[in-house]
Amino acid sequence: MNPETLVRHELVGLDVEVTDAPNPDLVGIAGRVHDETMRTLLVATGDGVKQVPKAETTFRFELDEAADNGSVAVVVEGERLVARPALRTETKGGSLWQ
């Protein structure tokens, strides 16, 4: 997985932070993606699991880089993630996330 192909991969297990959302209470939610539905991400935080809508939300994912280069932050507009996870990860050609 790399920054260019992130949206086509499984998101469960990745570190994520909400950087922008129409609901200001959602901004700053950070943790690990616990589960994903067509329209939401479930984020495991220190305060429990929070449900965050994908649409109109901006996420920052942290990807571990190989060869001890640390991690890289990838900012993704939630609109690109709105799809059933299984279909989003299997889609090839002509899609917004390729």
Backbone as a ProteinNet text record, in pm:
[ID]
protein_1_A
[PRIMARY]
MNPETLVRHELVGLDVEVTDAPNPDLVGIAGRVHDETMRTLLVATGDGVKQVPKAETTFRFELDEAADNGSVAVVVEGERLVARPALRTETKGGSLWQ
[TERTIARY]
84.6	0	89.1	49.5	121.3	18.3	60.4	-36	-129	-79.9	-161.5	-272.3	-251.7	-349.6	-423.5	-404.5	-465.6	-616.1	-687.2	-833	-884.3	-799.8	-840.4	-808.8	-751.5	-711.3	-802	-784.1	-853.2	-806.1	-900.4	-866.2	-860.6	-923.2	-925.1	-782.2	-751.5	-619.2	-528.2	-568.1	-485.6	-512.6	-410.2	-426.8	-489.7	-588.4	-662.8	-695.6	-710	-756.2	-852.6	-959.5	-1054	-998.8	-970.6	-912.1	-1013.8	-1125.7	-1230.2	-1361.6	-1468.9	-1601.1	-1706	-1826.9	-1933.7	-1972.6	-1958.1	-1985.7	-1853.8	-1837.5	-1709.9	-1674	-1771.9	-1743.8	-1662.4	-1666.1	-1593.6	-1446	-1416.3	-1278.9	-1189.8	-1080.2	-986.2	-1000.3	-1107.8	-1119.4	-1003.7	-929.9	-812.8	-803.2	-754.5	-736.5	-709.7	-750.8	-730.3	-865.3	-870.4	-995.1	-1030	-1145.2	-1191.1	-1276	-1357.9	-1445.5	-1487.9	-1549.2	-1591.5	-1722.1	-1813.7	-1936.3	-1934.8	-2041.6	-2048.7	-2034.7	-2094.8	-2098.1	-2024.7	-1967	-1900.8	-1770.2	-1685.2	-1568.2	-1591.4	-1560.3	-1565.5	-1422.1	-1397	-1261.5	-1249.5	-1155.1	-1129.5	-1039.5	-1091.3	-1017	-998.9	-932.2	-916.9	-1048.5	-1148.6	-1281	-1383.8	-1340.3	-1432.3	-1433.1	-1527	-1537.2	-1631.7	-1584.1	-1662	-1699.6	-1824.4	-1871.5	-1862.5	-1789.8	-1766.1	-1817.6	-1906.8	-1953.7	-1840.1	-1837.8	-1733.2	-1761.3	-1886.2	-1920.9	-1893.1	-1838.2	-1809.6	-1707.7	-1633.9	-1532.8	-1396.1	-1294.7	-1158.1	-1080.6	-1011.1	-937.1	-787.4	-707.3	-562.7	-522.8	-472.1	-426.3	-274.7	-223.8	-79.7	-39.8	49.3	100.2	243.2	273.9	411.9	490.7	606.1	694.4	795.9	836.2	937.1	1075.1	1168.7	1309	1327.9	1249.6	1264.7	1258.3	1179.3	1163.8	1051.3	1000.3	892.1	757.4	671.3	539.4	512	411.8	372.7	223.1	185.5	46	-19.2	-138.3	-212.8	-349.4	-380.9	-509.2	-604.7	-724.8	-823.6	-958.2	-1020.8	-1157.3	-1250.3	-1337	-1425.4	-1513.5	-1546.1	-1629.1	-1566.2	-1434.1	-1364.3	-1376.7	-1420.3	-1430.1	-1573.1	-1671.6	-1811	-1840.1	-1841.4	-1872.3	-1866	-1925.6	-1911.8	-1764.6	-1706.8	-1562.5	-1518.4	-1593.6	-1553.3	-1553.2	-1650.3	-1654.6	-1546.6	-1521	-1418.9	-1280.4	-1250.8	-1118.2	-1100.5	-1209.8	-1198.9	-1217.6	-1259.9	-1287.6	-1160.1	-1168.9	-1054	-1101.2	-1026.7	-1052.4	-1173.8	-1158.5	-1268.9	-1329.7	-1258.4	-1315.5	-1240.2	-1302.1	-1238.8	-1114.7	-1103.6	-993	-882.6	-872.8	-760.4	-677
-117.1	0	123.2	220.8	347.3	460.6	584.8	695.7	703.8	667.1	676.4	571.5	457.3	348.3	325.2	410.4	392.2	368.4	447.8	438.4	308.4	232	103.1	-11.9	14.9	-90.1	-96.4	-201.7	-219.8	-111.9	-43.5	64.6	18.8	-94.4	-145.3	-169.4	-114.9	-129.9	-10.4	82	200.6	308.3	385.4	500.4	613.4	680.3	784.2	898.8	1018.2	1135.2	1212.7	1263.4	1348.6	1490.2	1547.1	1680.8	1788.5	1750	1846.2	1772	1833.5	1771.6	1879.6	1859.5	1957.8	1968.8	1859.7	1858.6	1882.7	1998.3	2028.6	1931.6	1859.9	1761.3	1643.3	1620.6	1508.2	1540.9	1669.1	1709.7	1676.4	1609	1570.8	1427.8	1360.8	1218.9	1145.2	1071.6	1000.5	864.7	769.8	634.8	539.8	417.4	313.8	275.7	257.5	216.5	76.8	66.2	-58.9	-138.5	-67	-130.9	-24	-69.4	22.2	-25.4	67.2	37.4	121.4	113.1	188.4	338.9	388.1	532.3	580	489.2	531.4	456.8	519.8	453.2	444.6	331.6	315.2	325.6	426.8	456.9	423.7	334.5	298.8	405.6	475.2	580.9	540.5	623.9	599.6	607.5	672.1	687.4	590.9	490.2	394.3	406.6	338.6	337.2	448.6	535	647.7	620.6	649.2	631.9	766.5	768.3	892.5	874.3	963.3	953.7	986.5	916.5	939.8	1066.7	1083.9	1197.3	1329.3	1423.2	1558.3	1564.4	1457.7	1453.3	1433.9	1496.9	1480.5	1400.3	1297.4	1207.4	1217.7	1198.5	1186.3	1048.2	966.1	831.6	832.4	754.4	738.2	601.9	603.4	480.1	459	339.1	306.3	286.8	348	334.9	223.6	158.3	52.4	115	34.2	73.6	181.8	174.3	264.5	412.4	446.5	586.6	654.2	589.8	647.7	625.6	725.5	713	833	817.8	925.5	950.5	1077.2	1115.3	1129	1070.9	1077.9	1137.7	1251.1	1317	1270.6	1226.3	1172.5	1238.4	1286.2	1336.7	1216	1220.1	1107.5	1065.7	1159.1	1126.2	1013	1006.4	902.8	766.1	762.7	636.4	582.9	664.2	623.5	514.2	391.4	272.7	153.6	46.2	-74.4	-114.3	-143	-171.8	-279.3	-386.5	-494.7	-448.3	-366.6	-317.5	-213.2	-127.2	-24.1	-84.9	-190.7	-250.9	-337	-377.6	-463.5	-388.8	-264.8	-187.9	-162.1	-179.8	-153.3	-68.8	35.2	117.2	207.8	330.1	424	469	457	497.4	618	684	800	763	640.1	603.9	527.8	539.1	476.9	580.8
0	0	0	-79.7	-83.7	-85.7	-71.5	-66.6	-187.3	-304.4	-425.1	-428.3	-366	-372.3	-241	-144.6	-12.6	-20.5	-97.9	-99.2	-160.3	-226.3	-282.2	-187.6	-73.5	18.8	140.8	214.9	342.3	439	503.6	595.6	740.9	770.6	908.1	955.2	1073	1130.1	1108.4	1022.4	997.5	1102.7	1134.8	1223.3	1143.1	1203.7	1133	1228.1	1169.3	1243.4	1155.2	1214.4	1142	1146.4	1028.1	1022.2	987.1	924.7	891.1	878	926.7	918.9	939.1	884.2	905	1053.3	1126.9	1270.7	1343.9	1407.3	1473.3	1586	1640	1744.4	1691.2	1560.5	1501.4	1475.5	1456	1426.8	1545.9	1517.1	1621.9	1669.2	1629.6	1664.9	1599.6	1679.3	1627.8	1694.9	1619.9	1671.1	1556.7	1575	1474.4	1415.1	1282.9	1218.2	1268.6	1333.7	1393.5	1294.5	1217.5	1119.1	1019.6	911	805.9	747.5	723.6	650.8	523.6	447.5	323.2	348	455	477.3	602	681.7	805	829.8	910	965.9	1116.4	1175.4	1320.1	1369.2	1453	1498.1	1646.4	1678.6	1818.1	1878.8	1979.7	2048.2	2193.9	2269.2	2411.8	2486.8	2426.1	2487.4	2430.7	2358.3	2297.5	2146.5	2085.6	1939.7	1896.2	1806.6	1755	1609.7	1574.6	1438.4	1366.9	1255.1	1181.1	1038.2	993.2	854.6	757.7	645.9	545.6	465.2	422	335.8	406.6	332.6	378.9	492.8	514.8	620.2	556	612.3	564.4	668.7	621.7	709.2	680.3	783.5	765.1	816.2	725	758.3	771.1	863.4	881	824.1	727.4	668.2	712.7	760.6	796.3	669.1	663.4	548.4	574.4	469.4	480.6	503.8	543	560.3	667.3	773	887.7	851.8	753.5	716.2	794	897.2	974.8	908.8	918.2	858.3	768.8	684.9	594.9	615.6	619.6	636.5	499.3	486.1	361.5	392.5	331.9	352.1	243.4	286	192.1	218.8	112.9	123.2	136.4	235	263.5	147.1	58.5	-58.3	-140.9	-142.2	-218.6	-153.9	-28.2	44.8	51.7	10.4	21.6	-79.8	-32.2	-111.6	-17.6	-57.7	21.9	19.7	135.8	140.3	41.8	30.3	-59.8	-205	-243.9	-381.9	-406.7	-309.5	-326.1	-344.7	-271.5	-279.2	-403.3	-465.7	-584.2	-714.8	-709.6	-830.2	-908.3	-1039.1	-1126	-1243.3	-1273.5	-1390.8	-1380	-1425.9	-1437.5	-1305.7	-1196.5	-1067.8	-1011.7	-916.6	-854.3	-775	-731.5	-641.5	-713.4	-840.5	-911.6	-978.9
[MASK]
++++++++++++++++++++++++++++++++++++++++++++++++++++++++++++++++++++++++++++++++++++++++++++++++++

